[in-house]
Amino acid sequence: EQSRDSVEKEDDLSLGILSTSSEVAQQPSLDVDGLSENTVTTKMAYFHRNSHINSYLGKKFILLAGPSSESLGGDVAHLLGWELNKMNVGKFADGEVSVEVKDSVRGKHVYLICTTSSNDAVMELTFMISALRRASAKSITAVIPYYGYSRQDQRFGREPLAGSDIALMFEDMGVDHVMCLDLHNDSLRGFFSPRIPVENLVPVPVAAAYFNEELTSVPPPSDWIPKGENDYYYPEVTVVASHEGQVERAALFRNVLQRLSGKEVEFAFISKNRQRRGEEKYTPEVVGNVKGRRCIIVDDIVSTGSTLENNVERLAALGADSIHAWATHGVAVVPGCGAPERIENIKNLDYLLISNSVMSEGKLPSKIRQLNVAPLLAEAIARSLHNQSISGILNLENARLDRYDG
């Protein structure tokens, strides 16, 4: 047998709960993995219902997190009133992935949180599913905050259908259920067979709620006059789809913003107007009213920051009063890509809000904020385990003032 170097990994993953703590969010001097200064939460609980696991189900419940979602997994465990079960994931001396589940999973319902933002993470999730299936787990639910290769969901030539190939790989390993966060295209769910349910959790309304809380705190101009006793100042806002493919997300964002604020919010979109696929240089054309208004650009993925930069420059040229942006997946935070520095240097951008679906290994610049989506995942996991509806998680009518992050 070939000798292997032992793989050492920290067993205690509970340190990740610090990034959801309201105390940490208010004390920028504290720093956990360089994220606490930039991690934000909404002031109200819009969907998390303190969903702790019932004791009779707890005996059959296992919660694991891969290295790419270690911190997020700790946050989810904290909200569920649970502890992450122990698992070692690393590499052997020759670079091969090593997986060892420390706790018994025989006959248990396993929820495995692992974002697939890199090739290593894809292989780790594949082998973790395999290890759990071979260890006689009763059911395996893969919770994938960012589904890697999701943008390769169609063929234009002699190319693989990588999004489908990844799904087939997970399915062949024995996954029973999949939960994803804001898939690039909802049709990706069809890449799995009918016997594998796939949930597509959409955090766009939570981002809209965060921006609404920010906008309601904007001080009114000196010449503003309220129209009634209950009237309050709300800036003129335009929600802007970053390109044609983001119109549906931006429309949802606008609808939630209007419901929460009770104010009229305008809509616009940007056309990339490319002559051919893959062309980098293009002239963004804006359809809608942005002059003198606070603009919020909506996208699902930010990777290089080039599209964001072009869009911000165009909106600024058209007279936008201020420019913010929301993207669910901040692939730009992956080390070595240079995108965070590029985003920080976008002159007319106030800030970019992203979720923590992709973990950053370094400190983020001041113009990038991370919205913690652990409450959404915790609620979805609890509902799934208790056989409750997942589609009914978000209920803006029952938002609570009490903190969801302890």
N, C-alpha and C positions, 0 to 999 in steps of 0.2 A: 504494500500500500504506500502511496505517495504521502510523505510527511507534510503536515500543514502547520502553519503558524497559528497559535491560538488567537482568537478574535476577541478583543476586549471592548466592552461597551458599557457605558454608564447604565445601571439598572434603574436608578431613580429618575423617572421622566417628569415627576410632578413639578419641577421648577418652572415648567412652561406656563403654569397657571398665573404667573405674575403679570403676563402681558394683558390679561383681562381685568386686572384689579383697578378699581377706580382710584385707589390711593397712588398706584404707580403712574397712572395716566396724569395725575395732577402734580407729580414730583419729577420734573425732567432731570434732576440730578441722578435718579436711579436709572440704571441701564441694564436690561436683560437681553443679551445677544445683540445689543445695538438697536433694538426695536422700540423700547418703551417710550422714547421721546416722540416717536412718530405714530404710535398706535393709538387709535381713537375709537370711541364707542358712541352710540346714540345715547341721549339723556333719558329716553324712555324705552321700555321693553315692548317692542312691537310684535314679537312672535314667541319669545321664550316664555314658557309657563311653569318654570321651576320643575321641569320634568325629571324627577329622580326615578330611578329604576325600582319597581315594586320588589319587595323582598323575595317573593316566591319566584320571580323571574330572574332575580340577581344570581341565584344559584346556577343558572344556565347561561349566564351572560359573560362574554369575554370582550374586552376592548383593547385593541392593539394600535400602535402607530408606527409607521415606517420612518426612517431617518429624515426623509424629505418633509414630513409633517409632524415632527416630534413636538414642537412647541404648540402647534394648533391642537394636536391630540391631547396634550396636557390641559389645555383650556376646556376642551369638550368634556374630558373626564371630570374636571372641577365642577362644571355646570351640572353634570349628571349625578354629582355626589358619589363619584366612583374613583377608583385608581386604575391607571393604565396597567394592564397585565405585562409580564416581563417577556421580552423577546430580544435576542441578540441578532443584529444585522450588521455585517461588515464585509471585509474582503480577505481572501487568503493571500499568501505571499505572491502568487502568480496573477493576482488581479481578479480571480473568480469571486462571484458573490457568495457569501456565507449567510445562511439563515438558521437560527435555532430558537424554537418556541420553548420557553422555560416552564410555562404552566400547562397543566393538562387541559386539553380542549375537547376530549372525547364526549360526544353527545351534547355539545354546547353550541349556542348561537354566537358566532364570532363576527364582530364588526372591526374592520381593518381600515384605518385612515392612512392614505398614502397618495400624495400628489405625484403625478408622473411628468415632472418638468425637465427630466433628463433621461438619457438612455439607461444610466445606472438605476434610476428610480423605477423605470419600466421593468427592468429585469428583477429588481428587488421585490416589487409587487407580484410579479409572476411567480417567483419562487416562494414567496410567503403564502400565496394561495395554494400552491402545490404542497407545501409543508403542512398546512392546516388540513387539507383534504386527506393527505396520507396519514394524518394523526386522528382521523375519524371525527372531525368536527361535524355537528349535525347540519349547520348551515353557515355559509360564508358570505358576508355582505362587504363588498369593496366600496369604501367611501373615498371617492377620488375628487378632491377639491379642484384640481386642474387636470383635465384629460389631455395628456400629451398627444401630439400628432393629429389633433382635432381639425386643424386647418387643411390636412390632406384628406378631405372627404369626397373628392371627385377626381376623375382622371381627365387629363387634357392631351395625353400622348402615351408614350411607352413608360408609364409610371405605375407605382404600386398604389393601391387604395389603403394607405397606411392606417387611417383611422379605423377601417374595418379589420385590417390585419391584427391590430392591437386587441380589438374586441374578441376576435377569434382565439387569440392566444390566451386571454384571461378565461374565456369560456372553456377551452380545452383543459385548462388547469383545474377547473372545478368550481368556479365562482357561481353562487346561486342568485345573487341580487347585487345590483350596482346603484350607487348614488353618486351623481355628479353635480358640480356647481357651475351653472351657466355654461352649458355646452356651446361651442362656437356655432354649431348648427343643430337644431333639435332633431333633425333627421338622423343624427349619429346614433340615436337610440335604436334605430332599425338595423344597425350593424350586429346587434346581439339577437339571438334566436328568441322566439316568443316565450320560451320557458324561462328566460332571464329577464325579470322586470328591471327597468332602468328608470330611475327618478332623476329629473332635471330640476334641481333646486335653483331658483332665480333670486339673487340678492339685490337686484336693481331697486325694488321698493325700499329696502333698508338704506341704500345709498341716498335715495331721494329724501328719505326721512332725515338723514344726517344733514343734507344740504338745507332742508326746510328749517331745521333747528338753527343752523348757521344764519340763514337769511332773516329769520324773525328777530335775531339779536342785532341786526344792522340798525344803527341810530338814524332817525328820520332827519331829512334836511331842515334847515331853519324855517323855510317857507311852507312846510307841509301842514295841511289842515285836515284833521280827521272828519270823516263824513257822518259819523254817528258816535254814540256812546261806546259801542263795542268795537269800533274800527281801530285798526292798528296799522302801522307802516309796514309795507312789504315792497321791496324793490321791484322794478320792472325786469322780469326774467324771461329769457329765451333758452329753451332746451335745444341743443344742436346735435343731430346725428352726425357722427364723424365721417360717414360715407353712406352710400345707398344701402348697404347690407345691415346697417345699424338703425334703420328707421323704426323697426318694431321695438327694439330695446328703448330707444329714445322716446317713443310714443308712450310706452309703459311708464317710464321715468316721469314724463310730463303729467300723465294722468294722476299718478300718486302724489306728485307735488301739488297739483291743483286741489285734490281731495283734502290733503293735510292743511294747506294754507287757506283754502276758500277763496283764493285770488286767481285771476286769469293769467295763465302762463302761455307764452307763444311758442311756436315750434318752427324749427328750420332744419335743413340738412345740407350737407356738403357733398358735391359730386366730384369725385377724383378725376373724371374726364380723361382717362388714360386711352391712348390709341391702341395699345396692345397689352396683353397680359405680361406682368413682370416689369413693366416700364417704371423706372424710379422717378423720373422727372415728369411732373404734370402740373396743371394749373387748377387748384381747387376752386370750384364755383359754388357760391352760397345761394341757396334758395330760401328766402325768409327774411324777417326783420331783425337785425342785430344792432343797429345804430343806437348808441346811448343806453344799451341794456346790459344787464349782467348775464353772460352766456355760460352755460354749462354743457361742455362737450361730452357725449356719451359714446363709449366704445366697450368692447368686451375684452380685448387683449392689447396691451402695450408691450412691444418687444424692443424695437430700436429707438422709438420716440420720433422717428422722421415724420410720420403722418400727423402726430400731435403737433409737432413744431410747425409744419406747413399750415395746419388748420388754425393754430393760434395766430400766426402771422397774418393770415387772410382775414380773420375776424377783427384783429386789431386795425388792419388797414381800412376796414369798413366802418370803423368807429365804435366798436364794442366798448362799453364802460369798464368792464372787468371780465376776466376769462378764467373759469375753473374747468376741471375735467374729471370724469369718472371712468375707470376701466376696471372690470372685475378682476382680471388676471394681470398682475404686474410681472410678466416674464422678464421685464427690463431689469429687475433687481438681481438677476443671476450674475454672479461674480464674473468680472472680466469682459462684459459686453460693452461697457462704457456708456450705456444708456442713462443711468442715474445722473451722471455729470452733464450729459446733454440736456436732460429735462430741467435740471437746476439752472441751466444757462438760457432757457427760453425766456426772453425778456418780458413779454407781456402776460405770462402765465402766473396766476396767483398761487395755485397749487393743484396737484394731481392727487385724487383720492383713488386708492386701489384696495382690494381686499387682501387678506393674508393667506390666500390660497397657495401662493408660492412663497416659500420661506427665503428671507434674505440673510446672508451670512455676514453682512457688514452693516455699518450704520448708514441709514438712508439720509439723503440731503433734505434740507428744510422744506422744499417744495413738493415732497412726496409724503403723503399720509397713508397709513394703513388702517382700514376699517376691519375690526375683528368680526369674522363670520362664525365664530365658534357657537354662539347661541342658536343660529339657524341649523347647524349640523347636529347639535345636541338635541334640539327639539325633533328633528327628523329621525334620528336614531331611536329616541325614546318612543316616538309614535310607531315606528316600524316594529320595534320589539313587542309593543303592546297591541299590534294589529289595528292601529288607528289610521285615519286618513292623513296622508302626508300633504296632499294638495291643498288642504285647508289650514296650513300652518300660519300663513300671514293673515292677520285680522286687524286691520288698522282701526276698527271701531273699538277694540278692547285694549288699546295701548295703555300701559301702566306707568306711573311715575316712579315706582320703586326700581332700584337698580337690579339688573340681572347678573352683574358680575361680582356680587359679594362685597 
